Amino acid sequence: MSEFWASLSRDLGNALEDSDDYNVLINAGDESYKESFKAHSVVLRARSPYFRTALSDEWAKKEGNIMIFNKPNISPSIFSLLLIFIYTGNISLDQLKGEDLLKLLMACDELFLYELLDHVQEYLLKNKIEWLQQNFALVHRTVFQFDLAKGLQEFCLVTICEEPQLIFKAKDFTSLEEETLASLLNRSDLEMEEVVIWDHLLEWGIAQNSNLTIDINNWSTEDFLTLRDTLENLIPFIRFFVMTSPEFYNKVRIFKKILPINLYEDLKRFHYQTGLQLKTEYIQTSRHKGFRSSIIEQQHANLITSWIDGGENIILAASSYAAGELQYDFKLLLRGSRDGFSASTFHDRCENQGPTVVLLKVNDSKHVIGGYNPLSWDSTNTWRYTRDSFIFQFNLDYKKKLLAKLGRVLPSFASYAINDSKLNGPCFGDGDLWMTDQFNTLGSCSCNKESYEQSVGDMFHRESWDSWNGKNGTFAVEDYEVFQVIKRKRNE
């Protein structure tokens, strides 16, 4: 079959421009700005199930032979794009701002243009991540109005779980609706200190009242009562009892007038260690900082933590490691597919964060390579000494047993355990596992045995490894992640 889609699209586009024989007039926009568009009912009905119903005799208003249709909730600029798409199958999104893309998404949902809806959604997730993060309140409020924006809904939920600071620091954070904020504060998996959550709640509450200023030193009793009324339904979600006593004294005590009396009295008993029995119903446990990786599962993380604690096991029965909570918190600092693969992104997000674990998903394989740095990355442009670092490799295609390989730094090469170069991504040893300044090309990773006990590259299936292997053992990756590793306290 021969296909001539380009000429068909062009000819239908010409029919739209020279629509002397139109039989539909669509008024798009509201009273502030309105524009009329000429169209053909046969095309509209063929391309949109919505118009198939809307242009029926029961719905459409007629003036002579012309059907008149009003769409006050779709702006003329958005409807013009939709009409061109309906006729030609073409659309250009590059010049649209984030707000207009959301309006286009909603219009696609209303007109049942599901193919275009999916395209707009994918475009937002691929090209407008920063805008989505900065305008989280608007995005959340919009995409949860309709069921088909599953990708953006998932983005919102993942963002809430993994990087809540992006929500709390979004420029439109204070415009979140109370119900949305309550559902956010009620989550037990927020990766954020409780005192910081408290600070942002105060920020939100103050922003809801134009008469309240940021400087509370000049507040009257009435001002505190105003804030109390605003936050009454949200305060129960704050876990005051997991804050440190200095945090309570410096951050909470000055707002005692907005707290329920019984809660504040118990907070004093608790943080001042009076030994008196607590009576409040507000006591909550710490938020659980879960393990969230798109590369490995918790059982792999459990094995990594055993290595951090000095273990040497590399083959474990699935039943022996699949269950149980992590002894460390793994806080996601960077995900390449989300944040980028450049060396500058790595240093911006991962410097001065203490011990970290790096994970690399090898392209088109079931293999993961990684390394543990017990020090902080900090762009010293020097070799760093440590005897506690290690590199590893997982075969994810296991059934009953987890196959892994572990290589600890050789004592005689401990002075070369970590290469801390600002020009590169994370680098272990004198070439044992390096992500160079060209890592953003997804092809400049290398893996050779130099400073560590074992190479973690030679477990690859030989044919697959040879297909990637260039000079000096280079290979490509699909994604990579860097986690801050925090030892849990005994009572957590």
Backbone torsions as a table, in degrees:
resi	resn	phi	psi	omega
1	MET	NA	130.5	175.2
2	SER	-86.7	141.9	-178.0
3	GLU	-123.1	132.4	-178.7
4	PHE	-130.2	55.6	-174.9
5	TRP	-65.1	-35.3	-176.5
6	ALA	-63.1	-45.2	-179.8
7	SER	-69.3	-35.4	176.7
8	LEU	-63.3	-45.1	178.7
9	SER	-62.0	-42.2	-179.8
10	ARG	-63.9	-44.6	-176.9
11	ASP	-66.8	-39.7	177.1
12	LEU	-68.2	-33.4	175.0
13	GLY	-63.4	-39.4	177.1
14	ASN	-65.6	-35.9	178.3
15	ALA	-64.0	-33.7	177.6
16	LEU	-70.3	-40.9	-178.9
17	GLU	-70.7	-38.5	-178.9
18	ASP	-106.9	61.7	-171.6
19	SER	-91.1	54.6	179.0
20	ASP	-66.1	-27.0	-178.1
21	ASP	-97.7	26.0	-178.1
22	TYR	-64.0	155.2	174.2
23	ASN	-133.4	9.9	177.1
24	VAL	-133.1	134.1	174.6
25	LEU	-121.9	118.1	-176.5
26	ILE	-110.9	122.5	178.3
27	ASN	-97.1	107.6	-178.8
28	ALA	-101.3	142.8	178.3
29	GLY	103.0	168.7	-179.8
30	ASP	-103.1	-165.7	-175.6
31	GLU	-65.7	-26.6	-179.8
32	SER	-68.4	-35.7	176.3
33	TYR	-159.1	124.8	-176.4
34	LYS	-135.5	147.3	177.9
35	GLU	-144.1	145.0	-178.6
36	SER	-103.9	141.0	-178.8
37	PHE	-126.0	134.5	177.9
38	LYS	-92.7	140.7	-178.3
39	ALA	-154.7	175.0	-178.8
40	HIS	-115.7	126.3	-175.1
41	SER	-60.5	-34.6	-177.7
42	VAL	-63.7	-36.7	179.2
43	VAL	-73.6	-45.5	-178.9
44	LEU	-60.2	-43.8	-178.9
45	ARG	-67.1	-37.0	-177.8
46	ALA	-69.4	-30.4	-172.0
47	ARG	-100.9	-20.0	-175.6
48	SER	-135.6	117.0	175.7
49	PRO	-58.3	-29.8	178.6
50	TYR	-61.6	-49.6	-178.2
51	PHE	-70.2	-25.1	177.3
52	ARG	-58.9	-35.4	177.8
53	THR	-89.4	-43.0	-173.8
54	ALA	-64.9	-29.5	-177.8
55	LEU	-92.9	15.0	176.7
56	SER	-74.4	165.9	-178.6
57	ASP	-60.9	-28.5	-177.3
58	GLU	-73.7	-29.0	-174.5
59	TRP	-98.7	-47.7	-168.2
60	ALA	-75.9	141.1	173.7
61	LYS	-91.6	138.4	-177.0
62	LYS	-117.6	140.7	170.1
63	GLU	-125.2	100.0	-172.6
64	GLY	70.0	-124.7	179.3
65	ASN	-96.7	3.8	-176.1
66	ILE	-101.7	129.3	175.3
67	MET	-88.0	127.8	-178.8
68	ILE	-104.1	129.3	-178.0
69	PHE	-135.4	133.6	-177.8
70	ASN	-109.9	132.8	175.7
71	LYS	-128.4	75.0	-176.1
72	PRO	-68.0	-20.2	-176.7
73	ASN	-90.8	2.0	174.8
74	ILE	-119.2	124.5	-177.2
75	SER	-68.8	154.6	178.8
76	PRO	-57.2	-39.9	-178.4
77	SER	-64.7	-39.8	178.8
78	ILE	-71.1	-41.5	-177.9
79	PHE	-66.9	-33.3	177.4
80	SER	-60.3	-43.2	177.4
81	LEU	-62.6	-42.5	-178.7
82	LEU	-64.8	-39.4	-178.6
83	LEU	-66.8	-41.4	176.7
84	ILE	-61.9	-41.4	178.2
85	PHE	-63.6	-42.8	-178.6
86	ILE	-60.3	-39.1	-177.2
87	TYR	-82.3	-39.4	-169.7
88	THR	-111.3	-19.4	-173.9
89	GLY	77.8	8.7	-178.6
90	ASN	-111.2	148.2	174.6
91	ILE	-158.6	144.0	177.7
92	SER	-117.3	123.4	-176.7
93	LEU	-105.8	-9.2	-170.3
94	ASP	-60.7	-32.6	-175.8
95	GLN	-91.3	-0.3	-177.4
96	LEU	-86.6	139.6	174.1
97	LYS	-76.7	165.4	-178.3
98	GLY	-57.2	-43.0	-179.6
99	GLU	-61.1	-39.6	-179.9
100	ASP	-69.5	-33.9	177.2
101	LEU	-65.3	-38.0	175.9
102	LEU	-65.9	-39.9	177.2
103	LYS	-63.8	-39.4	177.6
104	LEU	-64.6	-39.2	178.6
105	LEU	-61.1	-45.2	-179.9
106	MET	-65.9	-38.4	178.6
107	ALA	-66.4	-38.0	176.7
108	CYS	-61.4	-40.7	179.2
109	ASP	-64.0	-41.7	-178.2
110	GLU	-67.4	-37.9	-176.7
111	LEU	-91.9	6.6	178.6
112	PHE	61.1	33.8	176.7
113	LEU	-92.5	73.0	-168.8
114	TYR	-70.6	-33.2	178.4
115	GLU	-62.6	-44.1	178.7
116	LEU	-70.1	-36.6	177.9
117	LEU	-57.4	-46.0	179.1
118	ASP	-62.4	-39.6	-179.3
119	HIS	-65.4	-44.8	179.8
120	VAL	-64.2	-40.9	179.1
121	GLN	-62.2	-45.7	178.3
122	GLU	-63.9	-37.7	179.1
123	TYR	-63.9	-43.4	178.4
124	LEU	-61.3	-44.8	-177.5
125	LEU	-70.2	-26.9	-178.9
126	LYS	-89.7	-35.4	-170.0
127	ASN	-116.5	-10.7	-173.3
128	LYS	-128.1	32.2	-177.8
129	ILE	-59.1	-47.0	-178.0
130	GLU	-61.1	-42.2	178.4
131	TRP	-64.7	-41.7	178.5
132	LEU	-59.0	-40.3	-179.8
133	GLN	-69.2	-41.0	-177.6
134	GLN	-72.8	-21.2	-178.1
135	ASN	-121.1	43.3	-172.0
136	PHE	-60.4	-41.1	-177.4
137	ALA	-60.1	-45.7	179.1
138	LEU	-64.1	-44.2	-178.9
139	VAL	-63.1	-48.5	-179.4
140	HIS	-59.8	-45.4	-178.8
141	ARG	-63.2	-33.0	-176.0
142	THR	-81.0	-51.0	-168.3
143	VAL	-74.5	-21.6	178.9
144	PHE	-85.6	7.0	175.2
145	GLN	-82.5	-20.6	-179.9
146	PHE	-138.0	151.7	-168.0
147	ASP	-78.8	-21.5	-169.8
148	LEU	-84.4	-8.3	179.7
149	ALA	-86.5	54.1	-174.5
150	LYS	-63.3	-37.6	-179.2
151	GLY	-63.0	-45.0	179.8
152	LEU	-71.6	-34.7	175.8
153	GLN	-63.2	-42.0	177.7
154	GLU	-64.4	-38.4	176.5
155	PHE	-58.6	-44.6	-179.8
156	CYS	-62.4	-45.3	-177.7
157	LEU	-67.1	-41.8	179.1
158	VAL	-65.6	-40.5	179.0
159	THR	-62.2	-42.5	178.5
160	ILE	-58.6	-44.0	-176.2
161	CYS	-73.1	-47.2	-168.1
162	GLU	-90.0	-39.1	-175.6
163	GLU	-136.9	66.2	-178.0
164	PRO	-61.9	-21.8	179.3
165	GLN	-62.1	-27.6	177.6
166	LEU	-67.2	-29.8	177.9
167	ILE	-77.9	-49.7	-176.6
168	PHE	-65.8	-26.4	-179.9
169	LYS	-98.6	2.1	178.0
170	ALA	-63.2	146.1	-176.0
171	LYS	-64.4	-22.0	179.6
172	ASP	-108.0	21.6	-179.3
173	PHE	-55.7	-43.2	-175.5
174	THR	-70.4	-7.5	176.3
175	SER	-92.5	1.9	174.5
176	LEU	-58.4	139.7	175.7
177	GLU	-72.5	151.6	-176.8
178	GLU	-57.6	-39.7	-179.1
179	GLU	-63.7	-40.9	178.8
180	THR	-66.6	-43.2	179.5
181	LEU	-64.1	-38.5	178.9
182	ALA	-62.0	-43.7	179.6
183	SER	-65.2	-31.5	177.6
184	LEU	-70.6	-47.7	-178.4
185	LEU	-67.3	-24.0	-177.4
186	ASN	-79.0	-10.5	-178.0
187	ARG	-71.0	143.4	179.0
188	SER	-97.8	3.4	-176.3
189	ASP	-117.2	23.7	177.9
190	LEU	-72.6	127.1	179.5
191	GLU	-86.8	68.8	-177.1
192	MET	-157.1	142.6	178.8
193	GLU	-65.0	144.1	-175.2
194	GLU	-62.3	-37.5	-179.1
195	VAL	-66.2	-30.7	177.2
196	VAL	-71.5	-40.3	175.5
197	ILE	-59.2	-42.7	178.1
198	TRP	-60.3	-44.7	178.2
199	ASP	-57.7	-43.6	-178.3
200	HIS	-71.4	-33.1	175.9
201	LEU	-63.6	-42.5	176.3
202	LEU	-61.1	-42.3	177.7
203	GLU	-57.3	-45.6	-179.7
204	TRP	-63.8	-45.4	-178.1
205	GLY	-63.0	-41.6	179.6
206	ILE	-65.1	-38.7	-178.5
207	ALA	-66.6	-21.6	179.7
208	GLN	-77.3	-9.7	-177.3
209	ASN	-127.3	108.1	-175.0
210	SER	-63.9	-21.3	-178.6
211	ASN	-83.0	-7.7	-179.5
212	LEU	-94.2	136.6	177.9
213	THR	-104.2	162.4	179.3
214	ILE	-69.1	-32.4	-179.7
215	ASP	-78.8	101.0	-175.9
216	ILE	-78.7	-7.8	-179.9
217	ASN	-62.6	-24.1	-179.4
218	ASN	-102.6	11.5	-178.5
219	TRP	-75.3	145.7	172.2
220	SER	-93.6	171.7	176.4
221	THR	-59.3	-37.5	179.4
222	GLU	-63.0	-34.3	178.2
223	ASP	-64.5	-44.2	178.5
224	PHE	-63.6	-38.6	179.7
225	LEU	-67.6	-33.4	176.0
226	THR	-63.4	-44.8	178.5
227	LEU	-66.0	-37.8	178.1
228	ARG	-59.3	-45.2	179.9
229	ASP	-64.6	-34.8	-179.4
230	THR	-68.7	-38.6	-173.6
231	LEU	-100.6	6.7	-174.2
232	GLU	-52.9	-42.0	-176.5
233	ASN	-84.6	-8.5	-175.3
234	LEU	-105.1	-26.6	-178.2
235	ILE	-57.5	-36.7	178.9
236	PRO	-60.3	-16.3	-179.5
237	PHE	-86.0	-9.5	-179.9
238	ILE	-85.7	131.9	-175.6
239	ARG	-96.2	75.3	-175.2
240	PHE	-60.9	-29.8	-173.4
241	PHE	-77.0	-7.9	176.0
242	VAL	-97.1	-4.1	175.4
243	MET	-73.2	157.3	174.1
244	THR	-76.6	160.6	179.0
245	SER	-61.6	-41.0	175.0
246	PRO	-61.6	-37.7	177.7
247	GLU	-64.0	-42.9	177.2
248	PHE	-60.8	-45.9	-176.2
249	TYR	-64.6	-42.3	-174.2
250	ASN	-86.0	-27.9	-171.5
251	LYS	-112.1	-29.3	-173.5
252	VAL	-103.7	-41.9	-174.3
253	ARG	-53.6	-39.3	-177.2
254	ILE	-69.5	-12.9	177.8
255	PHE	-109.5	27.2	-175.8
256	LYS	-60.4	-26.4	-177.9
257	LYS	-69.2	-17.2	-179.2
258	ILE	-97.2	-3.5	-179.0
259	LEU	-96.9	148.0	171.7
260	PRO	-55.8	141.4	-174.2
261	ILE	-59.0	-45.0	-177.6
262	ASN	-65.8	-33.8	177.3
263	LEU	-66.4	-47.1	-177.4
264	TYR	-64.6	-39.5	179.3
265	GLU	-63.8	-40.1	178.2
266	ASP	-70.3	-33.4	176.5
267	LEU	-63.5	-38.6	176.4
268	LYS	-65.3	-42.9	178.9
269	ARG	-61.0	-41.1	-175.9
270	PHE	-72.6	-52.7	-174.1
271	HIS	-76.2	-25.0	177.1
272	TYR	-93.1	3.6	173.3
273	GLN	52.5	54.3	-179.2
274	THR	-78.8	-19.1	-177.2
275	GLY	82.9	-2.0	-179.8
276	LEU	-77.2	151.3	-178.6
277	GLN	-69.4	138.5	178.7
278	LEU	-85.9	143.5	-175.6
279	LYS	-116.6	-12.5	-171.3
280	THR	-71.9	156.1	175.9
281	GLU	-96.3	6.4	-173.6
282	TYR	-92.5	-0.8	-176.2
283	ILE	-64.8	128.4	178.4
284	GLN	-135.4	155.1	178.4
285	THR	-82.0	171.4	179.2
286	SER	-62.6	150.5	173.4
287	ARG	-68.0	136.6	-178.3
288	HIS	-80.2	119.8	177.5
289	LYS	-89.8	94.2	-174.2
290	GLY	-76.7	169.9	178.0
291	PHE	-96.4	122.1	-177.6
292	ARG	-131.6	102.5	177.5
293	SER	-128.4	143.0	173.7
294	SER	-92.5	1.8	-175.6
295	ILE	-110.0	-48.2	-179.6
296	ILE	-123.1	171.8	178.7
297	GLU	-107.9	174.8	-174.5
298	GLN	-61.1	-34.4	-179.8
299	GLN	-62.6	-33.3	175.3
300	HIS	-67.4	-41.2	179.0
301	ALA	-63.3	-37.4	177.2
302	ASN	-61.0	-39.8	178.9
303	LEU	-66.9	-39.9	177.4
304	ILE	-61.0	-42.9	-179.6
305	THR	-65.2	-32.0	176.6
306	SER	-66.3	-34.1	176.2
307	TRP	-69.4	-38.5	177.8
308	ILE	-59.5	-37.4	-179.8
309	ASP	-83.4	7.9	174.1
310	GLY	101.8	0.5	-179.8
311	GLY	-67.9	160.9	-177.7
312	GLU	-124.8	0.0	-177.1
313	ASN	-62.0	136.3	177.2
314	ILE	-124.1	-13.1	175.3
315	ILE	-131.0	113.7	-177.5
316	LEU	-123.8	141.6	173.3
317	ALA	-64.1	141.0	-175.3
318	ALA	-54.6	-39.5	-176.5
319	SER	-66.5	-19.9	-175.2
320	SER	-86.9	-11.8	-178.4
321	TYR	-130.6	-8.3	-173.6
322	ALA	-70.8	-30.0	-176.2
323	ALA	-101.4	170.8	175.6
324	GLY	96.5	150.1	-179.1
325	GLU	-83.9	153.3	176.4
326	LEU	-65.7	144.5	175.6
327	GLN	-86.7	-5.7	177.3
328	TYR	-129.3	153.5	169.4
329	ASP	-92.2	131.2	176.3
330	PHE	-106.4	105.3	-178.4
331	LYS	-98.9	118.0	-177.9
332	LEU	-66.9	122.3	177.5
333	LEU	-101.3	-33.5	-173.4
334	LEU	-154.4	137.7	170.0
335	ARG	-130.3	120.1	-173.0
336	GLY	-57.5	-44.1	-178.0
337	SER	-65.6	-20.6	-179.9
338	ARG	-99.4	-41.9	-170.6
339	ASP	-105.5	-17.7	-177.5
340	GLY	111.6	163.3	-172.9
341	PHE	-112.3	6.9	-175.2
342	SER	-75.7	156.1	177.6
343	ALA	-62.7	-37.3	-179.0
344	SER	-64.6	-37.9	177.1
345	THR	-64.3	-42.4	178.0
346	PHE	-58.0	-47.8	-177.0
347	HIS	-70.5	-36.3	178.5
348	ASP	-61.7	-37.3	-173.1
349	ARG	-96.5	-21.4	-168.3
350	CYS	-118.1	-4.7	179.8
351	GLU	-72.5	148.5	175.0
352	ASN	56.7	36.8	-179.1
353	GLN	-110.8	7.0	-179.0
354	GLY	76.6	-159.0	-177.9
355	PRO	-58.0	142.1	-178.9
356	THR	-139.6	155.3	171.2
357	VAL	-117.2	132.4	178.5
358	VAL	-109.3	132.9	178.7
359	LEU	-123.0	133.2	178.1
360	LEU	-124.1	119.4	175.8
361	LYS	-89.4	111.7	-177.1
362	VAL	-68.5	135.8	-174.4
363	ASN	-60.4	135.1	176.0
364	ASP	53.9	44.2	-179.7
365	SER	-152.0	177.5	175.0
366	LYS	-106.0	24.0	-173.9
367	HIS	-111.1	142.5	175.0
368	VAL	-126.4	129.0	174.6
369	ILE	-110.4	146.3	-179.9
370	GLY	-159.1	178.3	178.8
371	GLY	-153.9	154.8	178.0
372	TYR	-116.4	124.8	176.4
373	ASN	-111.5	111.1	-179.0
374	PRO	-76.4	-6.5	179.2
375	LEU	-100.5	-178.6	173.3
376	SER	-95.7	138.0	167.4
377	TRP	-71.6	131.9	-179.9
378	ASP	-152.2	21.9	173.1
379	SER	57.2	46.3	178.2
380	THR	-77.5	-14.2	-175.5
381	ASN	58.0	36.1	-179.7
382	THR	-137.6	167.9	168.1
383	TRP	-78.4	143.5	-178.2
384	ARG	-115.2	137.2	-178.7
385	TYR	-90.6	129.6	168.2
386	THR	-163.8	146.9	175.9
387	ARG	-105.3	4.5	-173.7
388	ASP	-107.4	-1.0	179.6
389	SER	-80.4	160.0	175.9
390	PHE	-156.1	161.3	173.1
391	ILE	-121.7	160.2	-173.7
392	PHE	-154.1	168.8	177.2
393	GLN	-146.3	137.2	176.7
394	PHE	-115.2	143.7	164.7
395	ASN	-102.8	110.1	-175.8
396	LEU	-75.9	-13.3	-176.1
397	ASP	-90.3	59.9	-179.7
398	TYR	-108.1	163.4	177.6
399	LYS	-116.6	-76.9	-177.9
400	LYS	-92.6	-21.2	-177.5
401	LYS	-129.4	147.9	175.5
402	LEU	-92.5	116.4	179.7
403	LEU	-93.0	129.7	-177.7
404	ALA	-145.7	168.4	175.5
405	LYS	-139.6	135.9	-175.4
406	LEU	-124.2	133.3	175.5
407	GLY	-131.8	111.1	177.9
408	ARG	-88.0	157.0	-179.0
409	VAL	-65.7	137.0	178.1
410	LEU	-69.4	133.6	-178.4
411	PRO	-52.2	-37.5	-178.1
412	SER	-74.2	-12.6	179.4
413	PHE	-114.8	16.8	-176.9
414	ALA	-60.5	-26.7	178.5
415	SER	-71.4	-12.2	-179.7
416	TYR	-118.3	25.3	-174.9
417	ALA	-65.4	-41.2	-176.1
418	ILE	-127.7	131.5	172.5
419	ASN	-102.6	111.4	-171.6
420	ASP	-104.0	72.9	-177.2
421	SER	-101.3	133.7	179.2
422	LYS	-70.0	-21.0	-177.9
423	LEU	-81.2	-16.0	-176.5
424	ASN	-116.2	169.4	168.9
425	GLY	-79.6	-161.4	179.4
426	PRO	-63.6	132.3	-177.7
427	CYS	-133.3	127.9	-179.0
428	PHE	-112.4	127.4	176.1
429	GLY	69.3	-172.1	-179.3
430	ASP	-89.5	53.6	-179.3
431	GLY	109.8	3.6	-177.7
432	ASP	-65.8	-39.5	175.3
433	LEU	-155.0	104.7	-174.8
434	TRP	-125.1	139.0	168.3
435	MET	-116.8	106.6	-170.3
436	THR	-83.0	-176.7	-179.0
437	ASP	-67.5	-11.9	176.4
438	GLN	-99.5	17.8	-177.5
439	PHE	-60.5	-27.7	-178.1
440	ASN	-65.2	-12.2	175.2
441	THR	-82.4	-1.9	-177.6
442	LEU	62.1	27.8	-179.4
443	GLY	-143.5	2.4	-174.7
444	SER	-113.6	51.0	170.0
445	CYS	-104.5	146.7	178.8
446	SER	-137.2	154.6	-173.9
447	CYS	-148.4	105.6	-179.2
448	ASN	-140.5	151.4	179.3
449	LYS	-82.3	115.7	178.9
450	GLU	-138.3	-65.2	-171.3
451	SER	-105.7	-7.1	-176.8
452	TYR	-114.2	161.1	-173.0
453	GLU	-59.5	-37.3	-176.3
454	GLN	-138.4	152.9	170.2
455	SER	-80.1	139.7	178.5
456	VAL	-102.4	15.5	177.9
457	GLY	-103.8	-19.7	-172.4
458	ASP	-83.7	6.4	174.1
459	MET	-88.5	-7.0	178.8
460	PHE	-63.1	147.7	171.2
461	HIS	-57.3	128.7	-169.4
462	ARG	-56.6	-42.5	-178.1
463	GLU	-65.5	-43.2	-180.0
464	SER	-66.1	-42.9	-178.4
465	TRP	-62.9	-41.7	-179.4
466	ASP	-64.0	-30.1	-178.7
467	SER	-70.9	-24.8	177.6
468	TRP	-99.2	-28.2	-167.6
469	ASN	-67.7	119.4	173.5
470	GLY	-109.4	-150.1	177.5
471	LYS	-67.9	141.3	177.2
472	ASN	61.2	27.5	172.7
473	GLY	67.4	38.4	179.9
474	THR	-76.7	153.4	178.9
475	PHE	-153.6	164.9	-178.8
476	ALA	-104.9	155.0	178.1
477	VAL	-127.5	150.8	175.4
478	GLU	-82.4	-37.5	-176.2
479	ASP	-159.9	163.0	170.7
480	TYR	-148.7	154.8	-178.3
481	GLU	-135.8	149.0	173.9
482	VAL	-126.4	127.4	-179.3
483	PHE	-116.7	135.2	167.0
484	GLN	-76.2	135.1	-176.6
485	VAL	-110.1	119.6	-175.7
486	ILE	-123.8	123.1	178.2
487	LYS	-68.7	129.6	179.7
488	ARG	-76.7	146.3	173.9
489	LYS	-75.3	159.5	-175.8
490	ARG	-60.9	-33.6	-174.5
491	ASN	-90.8	6.3	179.9
492	GLU	-92.9	NA	NA
